[in-house]
Amino acid sequence: MEVRAIYKYAKISPFKAREVTREIQGLPVSAALDIVAYSPKKAAALVNKTLKSAVANAENNANLKVDGLVVKEAIVGEGPTMKRMMARARGSGSRILKRSSHIRIVLTDEIKIETRETRKAEQKAAKKKASVGKAEGEPAKAKGEKPKTHAPRKPKK
């Protein structure tokens, strides 16, 4: 089941907020909370607030356990931009764009949480399966031997 939380009109540029959301996509909620808690960026505090809101929605509204939740999406969209003027030389002015963003986080319990131990076990199983396949039919090559693809060159005269 999917649960989401949206933080609208956050006073930060979407470009800056996307740096943090890219870090947490696909991670378990506990790992994502650790990353945003120790990040020195302003966007990390805003993403942390949104992530905690999504976790609370999952617990209270959907009756899900926090242990099995994974960050499926962490998207930052562009909000409205406030246009301001700043005085410049010789009576002219320049525009200042104060950007805002909408932070959306979607959590799910359907994605399998991948830990370091499970990844290593899968790699060992794949390696074992590959070595069994080689032993049955294919001749083993010596280390460093390259397959020949063309005939050797003739020496120049």
PyMOL commands that set and color helices and strands:
alter all, ss='L'
color gray80, all
select helices_A, chain A and resi 14-24+29-37+42-60+66-68+89-91+116-136
alter helices_A, ss='H'
color red, helices_A
select strands_A, chain A and resi 2-10+70-78+82-87+93-98+101-108
alter strands_A, ss='S'
color yellow, strands_A
deselect
rebuild
show_as cartoon
